[in-house]
């Protein structure tokens, strides 16, 4: 009778299967933390490791994710002594939570301003827990332009995945 009452309330019976299920949550969390730690040891692609940056960028972005993700923001490209505003937005997969991102980084393989705008593939990893955060963003477009951004996030988010983003020159107004 006790077993039937326990099942009717929706709790797990005290069996080895129930004990195994209780370990699932912490195990998944540990796997995510280990995956992020492994990603933090990434090295730049060989061409970017030996090539000086062509430009730098500053970026502010809002990101929200629940398996799928979306982001929107703006930034400034610093190229050949000039500053060029741009907007950025995209959709992707991987992550959960919401955060604001401030990122700075280097741009490689940019030989002309016209190569900067357009679609990029983005690989990202990171976390935000309040004001404590870590993470990197890598973006590459079809012209071979690569951005490596060091992100400072605020919010509550775990991010490990990829996105397609589009950069448009101008301030979006």
Buried (B, 14 or more C-beta within 10 A) or exposed (E): EEEEEBEEEEEEEEEEEEEEEEEEEEEEEEEBEEEBEEBEEEEBBEEBEEBEBBBBBBBEBBBBBEEEBBBBBBBBBBBEEEEBBBBBBBEBEBBBBBBBBBBBBBBBBBEEBEBBBBEBBBBBBBBBBEEEBBBBBBBBBEBEBBBBBBBBBBBEBBBBBBBEBBBBBEEEE
